[in-house]
């Protein structure tokens, strides 16, 4: 894709709590996603190169954004909204292509018509020859992957166990409020999706309902990082992670704890040593 719609309000609401570097990295990752039309690679060293992250701060920002806004799977880091937009783009492109071919064939009078061929017996009709080609296969005998099927919002759609486990792992709360806003938005706009759980997770991740924004418009602290609000909480987190805490400044120790925990979570998902992500 060489073009996609950038919803300024949605992006700003979802990223107000990020640093300027993290916001820039997030935009670069989204651009990369749409340009390649594939998930972000699992190899973080390759990701660093693709988004020009050279300094330690830039690399830490990449890991932070991946952990918060993307979901790691076997084939890469997925982003629900990007996946949905790319699927819709492919569907529209295929529909336009089919319509164009049909129109061209009609103009050129290439619509096939039945042909009567005399048979030796004198009959003027014959059965059509069997079609030996398999249109659902690519050259080499491999079947084409099934096209994604977009569906309307399922009746009585709710929060599945899959979404609850994902939200718990990410530290997201107030799921019912997110669900209420999501369902209302879908019904108002008539949206369709391939994977409704993924769509809801994208809504929660990007905080469409703005439940993580206070009355002043400033983002509320993420529940996962409440420990950063006091020196005792920072010390407890360092002990939990097995980090040296004695004689350390709280602000410095807090940053190390956050970076280490982020690297540890990614390490558990990828099976790679935690040192690779520090």
C-alpha positions in Angstrom: 0.0 0.0 0.0 1.3 3.4 -0.9 -1.6 5.3 0.9 -3.6 4.9 4.1 -5.9 7.1 6.1 -4.3 8.6 9.2 -6.9 9.4 11.8 -5.3 12.2 13.7 -7.7 12.2 16.6 -7.5 8.5 17.2 -3.7 8.6 17.0 -3.4 11.5 19.4 -5.8 10.0 21.9 -3.9 6.7 21.9 -0.4 8.1 22.1 -0.6 11.2 24.4 1.1 9.3 27.2 4.1 8.4 25.0 7.4 10.4 24.6 8.1 12.2 21.4 10.5 9.5 20.4 8.0 6.8 21.1 5.3 8.6 19.0 7.7 8.9 16.1 8.7 5.3 16.4 5.0 4.2 16.4 4.4 6.2 13.2 7.4 4.6 11.6 6.2 1.1 12.6 2.7 1.8 11.2 4.2 3.1 7.9 6.4 0.0 7.7 3.4 -2.2 8.3 1.3 -0.7 5.5 4.2 -0.4 3.1 5.1 -4.1 3.4 1.5 -5.2 4.1 2.9 -7.7 6.6 3.4 -7.8 10.3 6.5 -6.3 11.9 9.3 -8.9 11.9 9.9 -10.8 15.1 13.7 -10.1 14.9 14.0 -6.9 16.9 17.5 -6.2 15.6 16.1 -6.1 12.1 13.2 -3.9 13.3 15.8 -1.5 14.8 17.4 -1.1 11.4 14.1 -0.8 9.5 13.0 2.2 11.7 16.5 3.7 12.0 16.7 3.1 15.8 20.3 3.5 16.7 20.6 4.9 20.2 19.7 3.1 23.3 16.7 5.4 23.9 15.4 4.8 20.4 15.8 1.0 20.7 14.0 1.1 24.1 11.2 3.1 22.5 10.8 0.4 19.8 10.4 -2.3 22.4 8.0 -0.2 24.4 5.8 0.5 21.5 5.8 -3.1 20.3 4.9 -4.3 23.7 2.0 -1.8 24.1 0.4 -1.5 20.7 1.3 -4.8 18.9 0.7 -8.5 19.6 3.5 -11.0 19.0 2.5 -14.1 17.0 4.5 -16.7 15.1 4.7 -14.6 11.9 5.5 -11.3 13.5 4.1 -8.4 15.6 0.5 -7.8 14.6 -1.5 -4.6 14.9 -5.3 -5.2 14.7 -6.2 -2.0 12.9 -3.5 -2.3 10.3 -4.6 -5.9 9.6 -8.2 -4.8 9.2 -7.3 -1.9 6.9 -5.0 -4.1 4.7 -7.7 -6.8 4.4 -10.2 -4.2 3.3 -7.7 -2.8 0.8 -7.1 -6.2 -0.7 -10.9 -6.9 -0.9 -11.6 -3.6 -2.6 -8.7 -4.0 -5.0 -9.9 -7.5 -6.0 -13.5 -6.3 -6.5 -12.3 -3.4 -8.7 -10.1 -5.7 -10.7 -13.0 -8.2 -11.3 -15.3 -5.3 -12.2 -12.7 -3.9 -14.7 -12.2 -7.3 -16.3 -15.9 -7.9 -16.7 -16.4 -4.4 -18.2 -13.6 -4.9 -20.7 -14.9 -8.3 -21.7 -18.3 -6.9 -22.3 -17.0 -4.0 -24.4 -14.9 -6.3 -26.5 -17.9 -8.7 -26.9 -15.8 -11.5 -25.3 -18.7 -13.0 -23.3 -18.7 -16.7 -24.2 -21.8 -18.1 -25.9 -22.9 -21.7 -26.4 -21.6 -23.1 -29.7 -23.3 -26.0 -31.6 -20.9 -28.4 -33.2 -22.3 -31.2 -35.4 -21.5 -34.7 -34.1 -20.8 -37.7 -36.4 -24.2 -39.1 -35.6 -25.9 -36.0 -37.0 -26.8 -34.5 -33.6 -26.4 -30.7 -33.5 -25.6 -30.5 -29.8 -22.9 -31.8 -27.6 -22.1 -31.7 -23.9 -19.6 -29.0 -22.8 -16.1 -30.2 -22.4 -15.1 -30.8 -18.8 -13.1 -28.1 -17.2 -9.8 -29.8 -16.1 -8.3 -26.7 -14.6 -8.6 -26.0 -10.9 -9.0 -22.3 -10.5 -8.4 -22.4 -6.7 -4.8 -23.6 -7.2 -1.7 -21.6 -8.0 0.9 -22.8 -10.6 2.7 -25.8 -9.1 -0.4 -27.3 -7.5 -0.5 -25.2 -4.4 -4.0 -24.0 -3.3 -4.5 -20.2 -3.0 -5.0 -19.1 0.6 -8.6 -18.4 1.4 -9.7 -14.8 1.2 -10.5 -13.1 4.5 -14.2 -13.0 5.2 -15.6 -9.8 6.7 -18.6 -10.2 8.9 -21.0 -7.9 10.7 -20.9 -7.6 14.4 -22.0 -11.0 15.9 -25.2 -10.9 17.9 -24.6 -10.7 21.7 -20.9 -10.0 21.0 -19.0 -9.8 24.3 -15.6 -10.1 26.0 -14.2 -13.6 25.2 -11.7 -15.5 27.4 -9.1 -14.8 24.9 -9.6 -11.0 25.2 -9.7 -11.2 29.0 -6.4 -13.1 29.2 -4.7 -10.7 26.7 -6.0 -7.6 28.7 -4.8 -9.1 32.0 -1.4 -9.7 30.5 -1.2 -6.1 29.2 -2.6 -4.6 32.4 -5.7 -3.1 30.7 -8.8 -2.6 33.0 -12.4 -1.4 32.6 -13.1 -3.9 29.8 -16.9 -3.4 30.0 -16.5 0.3 29.3 -14.3 -0.4 26.3 -16.8 -3.0 25.0 -19.7 -0.6 25.3 -17.9 2.1 23.4 -16.7 -0.4 20.8 -20.2 -1.9 20.1 -21.7 1.6 19.9 -19.1 2.7 17.4 -19.5 -0.4 15.2 -23.3 -0.1 15.1 -23.1 3.7 14.3 -20.6 3.2 11.4 -21.6 -0.3 10.1 -18.0 -1.6 10.3 -17.2 -5.2 9.4 -14.1 -7.2 10.5 -12.4 -10.5 9.9 -11.6 -11.2 13.6 -13.8 -9.4 16.1 -11.7 -10.3 19.1 -8.7 -8.7 17.4 -10.8 -5.6 16.6 -11.9 -5.3 20.2 -8.3 -5.6 21.4 -7.3 -2.9 19.0 -10.0 -0.7 20.5 -8.8 -1.4 24.0 -5.1 -0.9 23.1 -5.7 2.4 21.4 -8.2 3.5 24.1 -11.0 4.5 21.7 -13.3 5.0 24.7 -10.7 7.3 26.4 -11.1 5.5 29.7 -7.4 6.1 30.5 -7.8 9.9 30.1 -8.6 12.0 33.2 -10.9 15.0 33.4 -8.0 17.3 32.5 -7.3 15.4 29.3 -4.1 14.0 30.6 -3.6 10.2 30.5 -4.0 8.4 33.7 -1.1 6.3 34.9 -1.2 2.7 33.6 -2.2 0.3 36.3 0.9 -1.8 35.4 3.2 1.1 36.4 1.6 2.1 39.7 4.8 0.8 41.4 6.7 3.8 39.9 4.7 6.2 42.0 6.8 5.8 45.2 10.4 4.9 46.2 9.1 1.8 48.1 7.2 0.6 45.0 10.3 1.0 42.9 12.5 -0.9 45.4 9.9 -3.7 45.6 9.9 -4.0 41.8 13.7 -4.1 41.6 13.7 -6.9 44.2 11.0 -8.8 42.3 13.1 -8.6 39.1 16.3 -9.5 40.9 18.0 -6.2 40.2 20.5 -4.4 42.5 18.7 -1.6 44.3 21.0 -0.5 47.1 22.6 3.0 46.6 20.5 3.6 43.4 18.6 6.8 42.6 14.8 6.0 42.4 14.4 7.6 39.0 17.3 5.7 37.5 16.2 2.4 39.1 12.6 2.9 37.9 13.8 3.2 34.3 16.0 0.1 34.6 13.1 -1.9 36.1 10.7 -0.8 33.3 13.2 -1.6 30.6 14.2 -5.0 32.1 10.5 -6.0 32.7 9.7 -5.1 29.1 12.6 -7.1 27.8 11.7 -10.0 30.0 8.1 -10.1 28.7 9.3 -10.1 25.1 11.9 -12.7 25.9 9.2 -15.0 27.3 7.2 -14.7 24.1 10.1 -15.2 21.6 12.1 -17.7 23.6 15.2 -15.6 23.1 17.6 -14.6 25.9 16.5 -11.5 27.7 19.9 -9.9 27.2 19.0 -9.6 23.4 16.3 -7.0 24.2 18.2 -4.9 26.8 
